Amino acid sequence: MLPKQYHRLCGQAVLDWALAPFLNHPVCCGVVVALAPEDPYFQQLAAARHPLVQVAPGGPNRADSVRHALALLPAAEDLWVLVHDAVRPCLAEADLARLLAVLPHAPEGALLAAPVVDTLKQATPDNRVQATLSRAGLYRALTPQAFPLGLLRRALAQQRAFGDESQAVEALGCHPVLLAGCADNIKITMAEDLPMAAAILEARHGMGSPRSPALGLRIGQGCDAHAFGPGDHIVLGGVRIAHSQGIVAHSDGDVLVHALTDAILGALAKGDLGRHFPENEANHKRSSLDFLRQAAVWMAEQGLALAHADCTVIAQAPRLAPHVEAMRQAVAAALGVAVAQVSIKATTTDGLGFTGRGEGIGAQAVVLIHQGA
């Protein structure tokens, strides 16, 4: 499943939006992003190539991740560090400016927070109201939270679990400044938070809705062909099929998967198959299903999902009807969709052309993709 920080939001990843206020601010001298082990997504963001950005290994909890990030910073204890959630894409420039302005007067740190406005109920173990609590003086902690580097390092050295950095500093007896911030600085925790964040960003930046019907659906088409050569089988839809000839190809020559992958790339406006999977050593005899899996990742990164794929294999031989269901299952599994969303059929050219003469095999594919849930 695609991590929340990489979901598409108004044309960018959530993490791109979270980083932008800092990378665009003149006083920012560096950004460290804590990544999960073997994160395959970050390097595909433009921010990964920004000269101010470094990466640190994430830890099993928030405190460990922040501790790892701090280890990459200079030793200067009076350097100010701002810690921000990767899934808070709606930080307002004005809130960041007010936080930075208060730091010279906040030696024990400061954080953005939103006053609690709803009535608070305390529950019994069986989920009944036990008491109504006063919300006077209560705030929801937001991010960024800012602290002198030395103070934050000492706080996190306590090797305890903390809900946020402020709690760690509070455990040292400090009292960070609470600075009222915009309540729309929301954290993406559930799928329904994404439309809310999109509405906030659209209103703030004057963008049109990315969920309009014209942008919600995309169509892609792809085709591929390979010549027959020496061998005793071919691969179609990830399934090995016995045949009197093999396929002349750099990879496994799966024309069906190549056409389908090309169709998805077309719908994503990401160029063609050869651009992403060239004929090099890394792709020699590689399973074409790997290409399809990568295309599915790129689709999810843009907040898109497959609605349906319709594929046609063009060949005089071999006979494909006995293998169609196995091909549909292999392709659906690679894409992470239901088998019902994948159609595969075969036809001949009645002896016409290179396929009709038995010289090779071809495939065509059309896909419909839509905005994901």
C-alpha positions in Angstrom: 0.0 0.0 0.0 1.3 3.4 -0.9 2.3 5.4 2.2 0.2 8.4 2.9 3.0 10.9 2.3 3.3 9.8 -1.3 -0.4 10.1 -2.2 -1.0 12.7 -4.9 -2.6 15.9 -3.8 -3.3 18.8 -6.2 -0.7 17.5 -8.7 2.1 16.8 -6.1 2.9 14.2 -3.5 1.7 15.1 0.0 5.4 15.1 1.1 6.2 17.7 -1.6 3.6 20.0 -0.1 4.9 19.4 3.4 8.5 20.2 2.4 7.8 23.2 0.2 7.4 25.9 2.9 10.8 25.1 4.3 12.7 24.7 1.0 11.2 28.0 -0.2 12.1 29.9 2.9 15.4 32.0 2.8 16.4 31.1 6.4 16.3 27.4 5.9 19.8 26.0 5.6 18.9 22.3 5.3 16.2 19.7 5.5 16.5 16.1 6.7 13.8 13.6 5.7 13.6 10.4 7.8 12.6 7.5 5.5 11.4 4.0 6.2 13.8 1.2 5.4 14.0 0.5 1.6 11.6 3.3 0.8 11.2 3.1 -3.0 9.2 6.2 -3.5 11.2 9.2 -2.2 13.9 9.2 -4.9 11.1 9.7 -7.5 10.2 13.1 -6.0 11.8 16.3 -7.2 12.7 17.1 -3.6 15.0 14.1 -3.5 17.4 16.1 -5.8 17.1 19.4 -4.0 20.6 20.5 -2.8 19.3 21.3 0.7 17.7 17.8 1.3 19.4 14.9 3.0 17.8 11.6 4.1 18.2 9.7 7.4 17.0 6.2 8.2 13.7 6.2 10.0 13.4 4.4 13.3 10.7 2.1 15.0 9.1 5.2 16.6 8.9 9.0 16.1 11.6 9.8 18.7 14.1 7.4 17.0 13.4 8.8 13.6 14.0 12.4 14.8 17.1 11.3 16.7 18.5 9.8 13.5 17.8 13.0 11.6 19.4 15.2 14.2 22.6 13.1 13.9 23.1 14.5 10.4 23.1 18.1 11.6 26.1 20.2 12.7 27.2 20.2 16.4 26.2 23.8 17.0 23.8 23.5 20.0 22.2 26.9 19.4 21.0 26.0 15.9 17.2 26.0 15.6 15.6 22.8 14.4 12.0 22.6 13.2 10.3 19.2 13.2 7.4 18.8 10.9 5.1 15.9 10.1 5.6 14.5 6.5 1.8 14.2 6.2 0.9 17.9 7.1 0.7 19.4 3.6 -1.2 22.6 4.5 1.2 24.6 6.6 0.5 28.3 5.9 3.4 30.6 5.1 2.1 33.1 7.7 2.1 30.5 10.4 5.7 29.5 9.7 6.7 33.2 9.7 5.1 33.8 13.1 6.7 30.7 14.5 10.2 31.9 13.3 9.6 35.4 14.7 8.9 34.1 18.2 12.0 31.9 18.5 14.4 34.6 19.7 12.1 35.0 22.7 11.5 31.2 23.3 14.7 29.6 24.6 12.8 26.5 25.6 11.2 26.1 22.1 7.8 26.8 20.6 5.2 25.0 18.6 2.1 25.7 16.6 -1.1 24.6 18.2 -4.8 25.0 17.6 -7.2 25.8 20.5 -9.7 23.0 21.2 -13.1 24.3 20.1 -15.3 21.2 20.4 -16.9 20.0 23.7 -14.9 17.3 25.3 -16.4 14.1 26.8 -14.7 11.6 29.0 -15.8 8.0 28.4 -16.4 5.1 30.7 -14.9 1.7 29.8 -18.2 0.7 28.1 -18.1 3.9 26.0 -20.7 6.0 27.9 -20.3 9.6 28.9 -18.6 9.8 32.3 -18.0 13.6 32.4 -17.9 16.7 30.3 -14.5 18.3 30.5 -13.6 22.0 30.3 -11.7 22.9 27.2 -10.3 26.0 28.7 -6.6 26.2 28.1 -6.5 23.1 25.9 -4.8 23.0 22.5 -4.2 20.5 19.8 -0.5 20.2 19.1 0.5 20.9 15.4 3.8 21.0 13.6 6.3 22.4 13.0 7.7 22.4 16.5 10.9 24.3 17.0 13.7 23.8 19.5 17.4 24.7 19.9 19.3 21.7 18.6 21.2 21.0 21.8 18.0 21.0 23.9 16.2 18.7 21.6 19.1 16.3 21.5 19.1 16.1 25.3 15.4 15.6 25.4 15.4 12.7 23.0 18.4 11.1 24.7 16.0 10.2 27.5 15.2 7.0 25.5 11.5 7.2 26.3 8.4 7.1 24.0 7.0 10.6 23.4 3.9 11.7 21.5 5.8 14.6 20.0 9.0 16.6 20.5 7.4 19.1 22.9 6.5 16.3 25.3 10.2 15.2 25.3 11.3 18.7 26.1 8.6 19.0 28.7 10.1 15.9 30.5 13.2 18.0 31.1 11.1 20.6 33.0 10.9 23.0 30.1 7.8 24.9 29.0 7.7 25.6 25.2 5.7 28.5 23.9 2.3 27.6 22.4 1.6 29.7 19.3 -1.9 29.6 17.9 -1.8 28.3 14.4 -4.4 27.7 11.7 -6.7 24.8 12.3 -6.5 23.9 8.7 -2.9 22.7 9.2 -4.3 19.2 9.1 -2.6 15.8 9.3 -3.4 13.2 6.6 -4.4 10.1 8.6 -7.4 8.8 6.7 -8.4 8.7 3.0 -11.2 11.3 3.7 -8.5 13.8 4.8 -7.2 14.1 1.2 -10.2 15.9 -0.3 -10.2 18.3 2.7 -6.5 19.0 2.2 -7.1 19.5 -1.6 -9.9 22.0 -0.8 -7.6 23.9 1.6 -4.8 24.1 -1.0 -7.1 25.0 -3.9 -8.6 27.9 -1.9 -5.1 29.1 -0.7 -3.4 28.9 -4.1 -6.3 29.7 -6.4 -6.2 26.3 -8.2 -9.0 24.6 -10.1 -10.3 21.4 -8.7 -8.1 18.4 -9.6 -11.2 16.2 -9.2 -13.1 17.5 -12.2 -14.4 14.8 -14.6 -12.0 15.9 -17.3 -9.0 15.1 -15.2 -10.6 12.2 -13.3 -10.5 9.7 -16.2 -7.6 8.9 -18.4 -7.2 6.5 -21.4 -4.0 4.9 -22.6 -3.2 2.6 -25.5 -0.2 0.5 -26.2 1.1 -2.1 -28.8 4.0 -4.4 -29.2 5.4 -7.0 -31.5 8.2 -9.5 -31.6 9.6 -11.9 -34.1 9.7 -15.6 -33.6 13.1 -17.3 -33.3 14.7 -20.5 -32.0 13.1 -21.9 -28.8 10.4 -24.1 -27.5 8.1 -21.7 -25.7 6.8 -18.1 -25.4 5.7 -16.0 -22.4 2.4 -14.2 -22.6 0.7 -12.5 -19.7 3.4 -13.9 -17.4 2.5 -17.5 -18.4 4.9 -19.9 -20.1 3.3 -21.4 -23.1 4.8 -24.3 -25.2 5.4 -23.5 -28.8 7.5 -24.7 -31.7 9.4 -21.4 -31.7 10.6 -18.9 -29.1 10.7 -15.1 -29.0 13.5 -12.8 -30.2 13.7 -10.3 -27.4 16.0 -8.7 -24.8 13.6 -9.4 -21.9 11.2 -12.4 -21.9 9.5 -10.9 -24.9 6.0 -10.9 -23.3 4.2 -8.8 -26.0 0.9 -8.7 -24.0 2.5 -7.3 -20.9 4.6 -4.9 -22.9 1.6 -3.5 -24.7 -0.3 -3.2 -21.4 2.5 -1.5 -19.6 2.9 0.9 -22.5 -0.8 1.7 -22.3 -0.6 2.6 -18.6 2.5 4.7 -19.3 0.6 6.5 -22.0 -2.3 7.2 -19.6 0.2 8.6 -17.1 1.9 10.7 -19.8 5.2 9.1 -18.8 6.6 8.2 -22.2 7.0 4.7 -23.6 8.4 1.4 -22.4 11.8 1.7 -23.8 12.4 5.0 -22.0 12.0 3.4 -18.6 13.2 -0.2 -19.3 15.9 0.1 -22.0 17.8 -2.9 -23.5 20.6 -3.0 -21.0 22.1 -5.7 -18.7 19.6 -4.9 -15.9 16.7 -5.9 -18.1 18.3 -8.8 -19.9 15.8 -11.8 -19.7 13.9 -10.0 -17.0 10.3 -10.9 -16.4 8.1 -8.3 -18.0 5.7 -8.5 -15.1 8.3 -6.5 -13.2 7.7 -3.6 -15.7 4.0 -3.9 -15.1 4.4 -3.8 -11.3 6.4 -0.6 -11.6 3.8 1.0 -13.8 1.2 0.1 -11.1 3.4 1.9 -8.5 3.7 5.0 -10.7 -0.1 4.9 -11.2 -0.7 4.9 -7.4 1.8 7.7 -6.9 -0.4 9.9 -9.1 -3.5 9.0 -7.0 -4.8 7.0 -9.9 -6.2 3.4 -10.1 -7.0 1.0 -13.0 -10.7 0.8 -13.9 -10.3 -1.7 -16.7 -7.7 -3.1 -19.1 -8.6 -4.7 -22.5 -5.8 -6.7 -24.2 -5.7 -8.4 -27.6 -3.0 -10.9 -28.7 -2.5 -11.2 -32.5 -1.0 -14.5 -33.7 -1.8 -17.5 -35.9 -0.3 -19.8 -33.3 0.0 -21.0 -30.6 -3.6 -21.6 -29.5 -4.2 -19.3 -26.5 -7.7 -20.1 -25.3 -6.5 -22.7 -22.7 -4.2 -20.1 -21.1 -6.3 -17.0 -21.0 -7.5 -17.4 -17.4 -4.0 -18.0 -16.1 -2.8 -14.9 -17.9 -5.7 -12.8 -16.5 -4.8 -13.9 -13.0 -1.1 -13.2 -13.4 -1.7 -9.8 -14.9 -4.3 -8.8 -12.2 -1.9 -9.9 -9.4 0.9 -7.8 -10.8 -1.4 -4.8 -11.0 -3.1 -5.4 -7.6 -6.6 -5.4 -9.1 -9.4 -7.9 -9.4 -9.3 -10.4 -12.3 -12.6 -8.9 -13.5 -10.8 -5.7 -14.4 -8.5 -7.5 -16.9 -9.8 -8.7 -20.3 -7.5 -10.8 -22.5 -8.5 -12.2 -25.9 -6.7 -13.5 -29.0 -7.3 -13.2 -32.7 -5.6 -14.0 -36.0 -5.1 -12.0 -39.2 -6.4 -14.8 -41.4 -3.0 -15.4 -42.9 -2.3 -11.7 -43.6 0.9 -9.9 -42.6 3.9 -11.1 -40.5 1.7 -12.6 -37.9 -0.4 -14.4 -40.5 2.8 -15.8 -42.0 3.9 -17.1 -38.6 6.9 -14.8 -38.4 6.0 -13.2 -35.1 3.4 -12.2 -32.6 1.8 -8.9 -31.6 -0.5 -7.4 -28.9 -2.6 -4.3 -28.3 -4.0 -2.9 -25.1 -6.3 -0.1 -24.0 -6.7 1.0 -20.4 -9.1 3.3 -18.5 -7.7 4.7 -15.3 -9.4 7.0 -12.8 -8.8 9.0 -9.6 -8.2 6.6 -6.8 -10.3 6.4 -3.6 
